[in-house]
Amino acid sequence: MSRRLAWVLAASVALSGCSGWFGENEAPPLPGKRISVLSGDRALAPEASGEQAAIRLPPPEPNDDWPQAGGYANHAMHHMAVGDAIAQAWSTGIGTGSSKRAKLLAQPVVAEGMVFTLDADTEVRAVDVKTGKVLWQVDVTPESEDDTFSGGGIAYEDGQLFISTGFAQVVSIEAKTGRELWRQSLSGPMRAAPTVRAGRVFVVTVDSQTHCLAADDGAVLWTHQGIAETASLLGGASPAVDGNVVVVPYPSGELFALRVDNGSVLWQDALSSTRKTDSVAGLTDIRARPVIDRGRVYAIGHADLLVAIDLRSGRRLWERTIGGIQSPWVAGDYLFLITNHNEAVALDSKTGRVLWVTQLQLWEDEEDREGRIVWTGPVLASDRLLLGASHGVLLSLSPYTGTVLGSISTSDGVAIPPSVAQGTVFFLTNDADLVAYR
């Protein structure tokens, strides 16, 4: 069956005993109230049509690992391969899900044939990729703490897991056993996952400090200070690393390129637009991970600014008045993203030209405009853009046209983009169900 045939998630990721992602064959209608996944007027419009705007992606390629949030250290995963007709392989609970007190923020990490997760109570688990069996679990909460704090994430390199926490600590544990190797206290809590590259671990604290740690013992090698913000969005953005450059986003909207070896500043920018419509829109936070690809940095801020920057010089190559909190996805010469206005957008990565726009649902109750929906993603796998939503909908779009290929309602929301490795897509729901499709 062609990869570009329409496909639909066939069962709730929170339910067991159901399976299948449908292709072109029509399935029996699902029970329950049907709602449109498209809504509203478009704030953006395509700027080209016909052959000029035709999207030609590189072919999908298999990847064995998803070692950290966003995939690799540069956050550029391009086009990954999964099966043409994949079905649910297993579903496993990974601990405590999101609540009013704490939120699930950590994207699952895949390495050494295991999926590693961090739940809302700061418990780390290793799950077998093939079977979904929990192999070990460990609570990395400090012994002196009896409360719960949201934040953090996981990164993997050379047999070690590195966990950033809301307790202002980074913890390293052995990936095979869960044995703690070292623990380092820092200037403040962390809301984003670490980024690790070539024996160095990079973390950003809520007080806008970047710390570079030695992977072998946790020693602080250098620190960089950005402008501290009193208000920011929940969560955070991991730095992106390529070669000897680490690109760091801060809640202030600042974007710094630093030398990996000593933290010295190569260049800096600010992702803040002069157009501010209300107090929320005025938040300058960079909540989306920057992406480094072939000498270019792509970054989007909450305050309505998307930029492409030359990695070496810091010169802006293009900019668009587009804001968002979800990380852009680069594949070949194209950029896919979700805007603050719940638009899924494809752009030409060389020029910033908008190629297609698909308006996603804005409200759970469209008539009364209640229950604002937050979409997460996209992730590109075998000619499918995968998105999740806070109201319990999983959606697939065509990367070529933006056409909706399929959707399904789930028993709980999805706030974390899926991870893809070994031909498997891993979803993590808000109630802490890890579900594998292959």
RODO-2510 file (C-alpha; in nm, 4 decimals, decimal comma):
residues 438
     n   res          X          Y          Z
     1     m     0,0000     0,0000     0,0000
     2     s     0,1383     0,3441    -0,0888
     3     r     0,2672     0,5515     0,1992
     4     r     0,0684     0,8471     0,0725
     5     l    -0,2680     0,6755     0,1057
     6     a    -0,4936     0,8170     0,3720
     7     w    -0,4498     0,6595     0,7107
     8     v    -0,6251     0,6876     1,0435
     9     l    -0,5436     0,5890     1,3958
    10     a    -0,7876     0,3068     1,4625
    11     a    -0,8148     0,3006     1,8372
    12     s    -0,7649     0,5134     2,1432
    13     v    -0,4052     0,5074     2,2583
    14     a    -0,5308     0,4842     2,6135
    15     l    -0,7288     0,1654     2,5529
    16     s    -0,5867    -0,1852     2,5341
    17     g    -0,6984    -0,4610     2,3026
    18     c    -0,7594    -0,2295     2,0048
    19     s    -0,5285    -0,1995     1,7082
    20     g    -0,4740    -0,0786     1,3556
    21     w    -0,4019     0,2332     1,1551
    22     f    -0,6389     0,2281     0,8596
    23     g    -0,5407     0,3055     0,5035
    24     e    -0,7800     0,3798     0,2228
    25     n    -1,0413     0,1188     0,3161
    26     e    -1,3414     0,2710     0,4878
    27     a    -1,3822     0,1614     0,8497
    28     p    -1,7053     0,1352     1,0482
    29     p    -1,7927     0,4700     1,2080
    30     l    -1,6642     0,5205     1,5613
    31     p    -1,9172     0,5862     1,8383
    32     g    -1,9473     0,9276     1,9971
    33     k    -1,9992     1,2856     1,8917
    34     r    -1,8139     1,3873     1,5761
    35     i    -1,6403     1,7232     1,5625
    36     s    -1,4571     1,8942     1,2813
    37     v    -1,0785     1,9055     1,3058
    38     l    -1,0779     2,2214     1,0942
    39     s    -1,2182     2,5523     1,2066
    40     g    -1,2049     2,9262     1,1578
    41     d    -1,0517     3,1646     0,9097
    42     r    -0,6869     3,1415     0,8125
    43     a    -0,4537     3,4143     0,9282
    44     l    -0,1925     3,2916     0,6807
    45     a    -0,2290     3,2046     0,3140
    46     p    -0,0079     3,0172     0,0673
    47     e     0,2164     3,2432    -0,1375
    48     a     0,2687     3,0105    -0,4340
    49     s     0,0641     2,7590    -0,6263
    50     g     0,1001     2,4845    -0,8828
    51     e     0,4348     2,3371    -0,9781
    52     q     0,6228     2,6234    -0,8148
    53     a     0,4924     2,5200    -0,4731
    54     a     0,5215     2,1433    -0,5170
    55     i     0,6884     1,9845    -0,2141
    56     r     0,9457     1,7134    -0,2831
    57     l     1,0668     1,5455     0,0334
    58     p     1,3719     1,3235     0,0739
    59     p     1,2751     0,9556     0,1042
    60     p     1,2064     0,8292     0,4562
    61     e     1,5019     0,6621     0,6273
    62     p     1,5110     0,4301     0,9293
    63     n     1,6582     0,5525     1,2570
    64     d     1,7546     0,3233     1,5446
    65     d     1,7493     0,5780     1,8264
    66     w     1,5773     0,8911     1,9520
    67     p     1,8413     0,9854     2,2091
    68     q     1,7005     1,3139     2,3411
    69     a     1,4149     1,5602     2,3154
    70     g     1,3796     1,6544     1,9491
    71     g     1,5758     1,3476     1,8378
    72     y     1,9416     1,4367     1,7829
    73     a     2,1323     1,7229     1,9450
    74     n     2,0671     1,9517     1,6460
    75     h     1,6919     1,8642     1,6517
    76     a     1,6907     1,7929     1,2769
    77     m     1,5434     1,4450     1,2135
    78     h     1,4159     1,5070     0,8577
    79     h     1,2043     1,2166     0,7215
    80     m     1,1872     0,8951     0,9261
    81     a     1,0582     0,5557     0,8167
    82     v     0,7821     0,3493     0,9745
    83     g     0,5650     0,0770     0,8247
    84     d     0,2929     0,1367     0,5672
    85     a     0,0237    -0,0282     0,7774
    86     i     0,1227    -0,0156     1,1421
    87     a    -0,0851    -0,1243     1,4403
    88     q    -0,0671    -0,0903     1,8159
    89     a     0,2060    -0,3197     1,9476
    90     w     0,1707    -0,2548     2,3206
    91     s     0,0630    -0,0026     2,5834
    92     t     0,2313     0,0480     2,9218
    93     g     0,1684     0,2803     3,2144
    94     i     0,4815     0,4745     3,3052
    95     g     0,3762     0,6176     3,6411
    96     t     0,2063     0,9424     3,7373
    97     g     0,0414     1,1551     3,4715
    98     s    -0,0392     1,5246     3,4542
    99     s    -0,2429     1,6899     3,7292
   100     k    -0,3057     2,0385     3,8643
   101     r     0,0108     2,0077     4,0725
   102     a     0,2500     1,8699     3,8131
   103     k     0,2624     1,8170     3,4370
   104     l     0,4166     1,5566     3,2115
   105     l     0,6717     1,7483     3,0051
   106     a     0,9385     1,4939     2,9083
   107     q     0,9440     1,3415     2,5605
   108     p     1,0292     0,9673     2,5632
   109     v     1,3886     0,8796     2,4678
   110     v     1,4882     0,5639     2,2773
   111     a     1,8309     0,3950     2,2943
   112     e     1,9842     0,0503     2,3566
   113     g     1,6549    -0,1205     2,2726
   114     m     1,4750     0,0655     2,5530
   115     v     1,2348     0,3575     2,5846
   116     f     1,3138     0,5874     2,8771
   117     t     1,0440     0,8037     3,0369
   118     l     1,0159     1,0613     3,3146
   119     d     0,6778     1,0884     3,4862
   120     a     0,5205     1,3794     3,6757
   121     d     0,6631     1,2505     4,0063
   122     t     1,0221     1,2497     3,8713
   123     e     1,0379     0,8718     3,8360
   124     v     1,2463     0,7345     3,5493
   125     r     1,1514     0,4079     3,3807
   126     a     1,3161     0,1878     3,1194
   127     v     1,0714     0,0010     2,8951
   128     d     1,1603    -0,2743     2,6473
   129     v     1,1012    -0,1468     2,2923
   130     k     0,9769    -0,4836     2,1649
   131     t     0,7458    -0,5896     2,4475
   132     g     0,6569    -0,2811     2,6534
   133     k     0,7794    -0,4511     2,9706
   134     v     0,9138    -0,2176     3,2410
   135     l     1,2752    -0,3262     3,2983
   136     w     1,3589    -0,0936     3,5860
   137     q     1,2384     0,2217     3,7536
   138     v     1,4016     0,4729     3,9854
   139     d     1,2840     0,7836     4,1671
   140     v     1,5356     1,0667     4,1219
   141     t     1,3606     1,3012     4,3670
   142     p     1,6102     1,4275     4,6280
   143     e     1,5729     1,2596     4,9675
   144     s     1,5204     1,5997     5,1316
   145     e     1,2158     1,6765     4,9137
   146     d     0,8609     1,5610     4,9817
   147     d     0,6829     1,7739     4,7217
   148     t     0,6370     1,7510     4,3440
   149     f     0,7664     2,0017     4,0880
   150     s     0,6976     2,0009     3,7150
   151     g     0,9799     2,0082     3,4719
   152     g     1,2807     1,8462     3,3225
   153     g     1,3461     1,5733     3,0748
   154     i     1,5880     1,3027     2,9622
   155     a     1,8841     1,2748     2,7267
   156     y     2,1048     0,9739     2,6451
   157     e     2,4659     0,9329     2,5377
   158     d     2,7211     0,6485     2,5681
   159     g     2,5310     0,4363     2,8184
   160     q     2,4268     0,7253     3,0431
   161     l     2,0934     0,8961     3,1004
   162     f     2,0944     1,2623     3,2021
   163     i     1,7822     1,3894     3,3788
   164     s     1,7078     1,7564     3,4399
   165     t     1,4585     1,8136     3,7213
   166     g     1,2359     2,0738     3,8800
   167     f     1,4444     2,0294     4,1954
   168     a     1,7340     2,2322     4,0470
   169     q     1,9409     1,9173     3,9969
   170     v     2,0796     1,7208     3,7048
   171     v     2,1121     1,3474     3,7686
   172     s     2,3086     1,0909     3,5690
   173     i     2,2118     0,7252     3,5859
   174     e     2,3329     0,4122     3,4112
   175     a     2,0986     0,3299     3,1235
   176     k     2,1138    -0,0488     3,1644
   177     t     2,0438    -0,0604     3,5380
   178     g     1,9130     0,2750     3,6636
   179     r     2,2077     0,3030     3,9037
   180     e     2,2837     0,6643     3,9957
   181     l     2,6248     0,7834     3,8768
   182     w     2,6284     1,1471     3,9880
   183     r     2,4056     1,4369     4,0906
   184     q     2,4736     1,8082     4,0417
   185     s     2,2837     2,1003     4,1986
   186     l     2,2422     2,4148     3,9869
   187     s     2,1135     2,7714     4,0143
   188     g     1,7454     2,6923     3,9609
   189     p     1,4845     2,4371     3,8480
   190     m     1,4739     2,3166     3,4889
   191     r     1,1631     2,2894     3,2729
   192     a     1,3306     2,1553     2,9575
   193     a     1,5260     1,8391     2,8821
   194     p     1,9065     1,8450     2,8657
   195     t     2,0918     1,8401     2,5363
   196     v     2,4014     1,6186     2,5287
   197     r     2,6770     1,6100     2,2693
   198     a     3,0330     1,4701     2,2756
   199     g     3,0599     1,4365     2,6522
   200     r     2,8985     1,7688     2,7436
   201     v     2,5517     1,8223     2,8917
   202     f     2,3714     2,1545     2,8350
   203     v     2,0777     2,2618     3,0536
   204     v     1,8815     2,5870     3,0909
   205     t     1,7341     2,6855     3,4279
   206     v     1,4208     2,8923     3,4871
   207     d     1,6379     3,1875     3,5955
   208     s     1,7818     3,1992     3,2401
   209     q     2,1183     3,0414     3,3035
   210     t     2,2825     2,7888     3,0737
   211     h     2,5080     2,5384     3,2451
   212     c     2,7527     2,3150     3,0604
   213     l     2,8367     2,0009     3,2592
   214     a     3,0924     1,7269     3,2050
   215     a     2,9075     1,4055     3,1245
   216     d     3,1489     1,1833     3,3156
   217     d     3,1227     1,3490     3,6592
   218     g     2,8744     1,6403     3,6379
   219     a     3,1352     1,9118     3,6959
   220     v     3,0222     2,2576     3,5816
   221     l     3,2499     2,3597     3,2941
   222     w     3,0971     2,7004     3,2243
   223     t     2,7821     2,9077     3,2761
   224     h     2,6098     3,1721     3,0648
   225     q     2,3538     3,4203     3,1991
   226     g     2,0589     3,5519     2,9985
   227     i     1,7950     3,8043     3,1063
   228     a     1,5722     3,6583     3,3773
   229     e     1,1951     3,6796     3,3246
   230     t     0,9329     3,6908     3,6016
   231     a     0,6646     3,5352     3,3798
   232     s     0,6973     3,2615     3,1199
   233     l     0,5079     2,9725     2,9665
   234     l     0,4995     2,6299     3,1314
   235     g     0,7804     2,4129     3,0022
   236     g     1,0973     2,5125     2,8269
   237     a     1,3146     2,4657     2,5206
   238     s     1,6296     2,2533     2,5037
   239     p     1,9410     2,4019     2,3419
   240     a     2,0494     2,2818     1,9969
   241     v     2,4104     2,1753     1,9358
   242     d     2,6013     2,1372     1,6113
   243     g     2,9800     2,1182     1,5913
   244     n     3,1311     2,3683     1,8333
   245     v     2,8156     2,5837     1,8577
   246     v     2,5296     2,5565     2,1057
   247     v     2,2200     2,7689     2,0336
   248     v     2,0355     2,8560     2,3538
   249     p     1,6787     2,9928     2,3786
   250     y     1,5725     3,1891     2,6877
   251     p     1,2306     3,2831     2,8324
   252     s     1,3187     3,6486     2,7630
   253     g     1,3062     3,5779     2,3889
   254     e     1,6846     3,6002     2,3614
   255     l     1,8633     3,3535     2,1358
   256     f     2,2367     3,3066     2,1931
   257     a     2,4947     3,1137     1,9942
   258     l     2,7750     3,0086     2,2299
   259     r     3,1001     2,8222     2,1854
   260     v     3,0697     2,4677     2,3175
   261     d     3,4202     2,4656     2,4645
   262     n     3,4028     2,7809     2,6783
   263     g     3,0558     2,9426     2,6523
   264     s     3,1761     3,2603     2,4851
   265     v     2,9151     3,4462     2,2774
   266     l     2,9358     3,4109     1,8997
   267     w     2,6179     3,6077     1,8283
   268     q     2,2804     3,6877     1,9773
   269     d     1,9298     3,7687     1,8551
   270     a     1,5878     3,8389     2,0057
   271     l     1,2627     3,6772     1,8929
   272     s     1,0129     3,9453     1,9841
   273     s     0,7692     4,1173     1,7544
   274     t     0,6439     4,4729     1,7979
   275     r     0,2879     4,3453     1,7436
   276     k     0,1371     4,2561     2,0838
   277     t    -0,2363     4,2194     2,1211
   278     d    -0,2726     4,1188     2,4891
   279     s    -0,0725     4,0240     2,7972
   280     v    -0,0398     3,6594     2,6939
   281     a     0,0651     3,7428     2,3397
   282     g     0,3191     3,9812     2,4889
   283     l     0,5135     3,6968     2,6520
   284     t     0,8442     3,6809     2,4690
   285     d     0,9203     3,3240     2,5748
   286     i     1,0884     3,0826     2,3356
   287     r     0,9076     2,7600     2,4198
   288     a     1,0055     2,5751     2,0988
   289     r     1,3416     2,4054     2,0528
   290     p     1,5614     2,5724     1,7897
   291     v     1,6724     2,3538     1,4980
   292     i     2,0161     2,3566     1,3342
   293     d     2,0340     2,2165     0,9829
   294     r     2,3075     2,2566     0,7212
   295     g     2,4456     2,5791     0,8628
   296     r     2,1108     2,7404     0,9401
   297     v     1,9241     2,7962     1,2655
   298     y     1,5437     2,7927     1,2608
   299     a     1,3730     2,9358     1,5675
   300     i     1,0216     3,0460     1,6549
   301     g     0,9136     3,2571     1,9515
   302     h     0,5788     3,2951     2,1208
   303     a     0,5776     3,6668     2,0395
   304     d     0,5043     3,6250     1,6668
   305     l     0,8469     3,5858     1,5119
   306     l     0,9944     3,2988     1,3077
   307     v     1,3505     3,3385     1,1812
   308     a     1,6176     3,1609     0,9812
   309     i     1,9698     3,2596     1,0885
   310     d     2,3115     3,1828     0,9455
   311     l     2,4813     2,9687     1,2116
   312     r     2,8296     3,1092     1,1559
   313     s     2,7598     3,4810     1,1333
   314     g     2,4268     3,5254     1,3142
   315     r     2,2840     3,7111     1,0138
   316     r     1,9099     3,6760     0,9643
   317     l     1,8384     3,5101     0,6321
   318     w     1,4630     3,5657     0,6511
   319     e     1,1904     3,6295     0,9045
   320     r     0,8138     3,5889     0,9225
   321     t     0,5532     3,7320     1,1611
   322     i     0,4538     3,3867     1,2836
   323     g     0,4506     3,2819     1,6495
   324     g     0,4361     2,9414     1,8110
   325     i     0,5347     2,7246     2,1069
   326     q     0,5894     2,3970     1,9180
   327     s     0,9270     2,3105     1,7684
   328     p     0,9590     2,3463     1,3904
   329     w     1,0265     2,0309     1,1878
   330     v     1,2846     2,0424     0,9099
   331     a     1,2762     1,7914     0,6214
   332     g     1,4834     1,8544     0,3114
   333     d     1,4183     2,2116     0,1972
   334     y     1,0943     2,2489     0,3921
   335     l     0,9832     2,3609     0,7342
   336     f     0,6651     2,2406     0,9055
   337     l     0,5176     2,3985     1,2182
   338     i     0,2098     2,4849     1,4244
   339     t     0,1340     2,8515     1,4923
   340     n    -0,0194     3,0241     1,7950
   341     h    -0,3435     3,0377     1,5964
   342     n    -0,3546     2,6586     1,5552
   343     e    -0,2482     2,6647     1,1940
   344     a    -0,0386     2,3827     1,0520
   345     v     0,1976     2,5455     0,8030
   346     a     0,4556     2,4354     0,5458
   347     l     0,7244     2,6829     0,4367
   348     d     1,0182     2,6859     0,2016
   349     s     1,3137     2,6696     0,4425
   350     k     1,5380     2,8716     0,2083
   351     t     1,3055     3,1688     0,1643
   352     g     1,0339     3,1462     0,4315
   353     r     0,7638     3,1380     0,1630
   354     v     0,4376     2,9839     0,2856
   355     l     0,3436     2,6815     0,0733
   356     w     0,0273     2,5589     0,2429
   357     v    -0,1821     2,6327     0,5516
   358     t    -0,4310     2,4071     0,7295
   359     q    -0,6451     2,5585     1,0026
   360     l    -0,6775     2,3214     1,2987
   361     q    -0,9594     2,3224     1,5504
   362     l    -0,9312     2,6131     1,7957
   363     w    -1,1943     2,5381     2,0582
   364     e    -1,3494     2,2274     2,2080
   365     d    -1,6805     2,4141     2,2008
   366     e    -1,6642     2,6143     1,8791
   367     e    -2,0046     2,7772     1,9249
   368     d    -1,9271     2,9225     2,2706
   369     r    -1,5512     2,9499     2,2051
   370     e    -1,4649     2,7564     2,5201
   371     g    -1,1844     2,5108     2,5912
   372     r    -0,8881     2,6437     2,3922
   373     i    -0,7086     2,3526     2,2231
   374     v    -0,3298     2,3156     2,2231
   375     w    -0,1804     2,1118     1,9387
   376     t     0,1607     1,9459     1,9606
   377     g     0,4043     1,8387     1,6892
   378     p     0,4451     1,7949     1,4025
   379     v     0,6643     1,4873     1,3513
   380     l     0,7260     1,3546     1,0000
   381     a     0,7243     0,9767     0,9445
   382     s     0,6701     0,8001     0,6113
   383     d     0,4850     1,0829     0,4377
   384     r     0,2671     1,1632     0,7389
   385     l     0,2776     1,4657     0,9664
   386     l     0,1723     1,3467     1,3133
   387     l     0,0034     1,5868     1,5581
   388     g    -0,1565     1,5428     1,8984
   389     a    -0,3988     1,7674     2,0853
   390     s    -0,4984     1,8588     2,4376
   391     h    -0,8617     1,7569     2,3804
   392     g    -0,7728     1,3975     2,2952
   393     v    -0,7372     1,3935     1,9171
   394     l    -0,4517     1,2451     1,7138
   395     l    -0,4268     1,3794     1,3620
   396     s    -0,2292     1,3032     1,0473
   397     l    -0,1749     1,5497     0,7644
   398     s    -0,0219     1,5170     0,4207
   399     p     0,3149     1,6999     0,4221
   400     y     0,2630     1,7717     0,0514
   401     t    -0,0728     1,9494     0,0659
   402     g    -0,1767     1,9855     0,4313
   403     t    -0,4804     1,7643     0,3646
   404     v    -0,6157     1,5826     0,6693
   405     l    -0,5505     1,2115     0,6184
   406     g    -0,7117     1,0835     0,9357
   407     s    -0,7981     1,1489     1,2995
   408     i    -0,9159     0,9621     1,6047
   409     s    -1,0377     1,0579     1,9503
   410     t    -0,8452     0,9311     2,2526
   411     s    -0,9462     0,8924     2,6148
   412     d    -0,6984     1,1605     2,7235
   413     g    -0,5044     1,4477     2,5756
   414     v    -0,1582     1,4398     2,4206
   415     a     0,0758     1,7250     2,5115
   416     i     0,4087     1,5750     2,4018
   417     p     0,5067     1,5059     2,0384
   418     p     0,5692     1,1385     1,9580
   419     s     0,9155     0,9849     1,9379
   420     v     1,0059     0,7644     1,6413
   421     a     1,2741     0,4930     1,6379
   422     q     1,3214     0,1364     1,5134
   423     g     1,0177     0,1686     1,2873
   424     t     0,7981     0,2433     1,5887
   425     v     0,5985     0,5519     1,6894
   426     f     0,5768     0,6127     2,0653
   427     f     0,2936     0,8282     2,2013
   428     l     0,2751     0,9421     2,5641
   429     t    -0,0677     1,0533     2,6853
   430     n    -0,1374     1,2973     2,9682
   431     d    -0,2460     1,0110     3,1934
   432     a     0,1006     0,8498     3,1471
   433     d     0,0169     0,5730     2,9002
   434     l     0,3105     0,4979     2,6706
   435     v     0,1788     0,3422     2,3492
   436     a     0,3848     0,1869     2,0706
   437     y     0,2692     0,1523     1,7091
   438     r     0,4690    -0,0441     1,4516
***
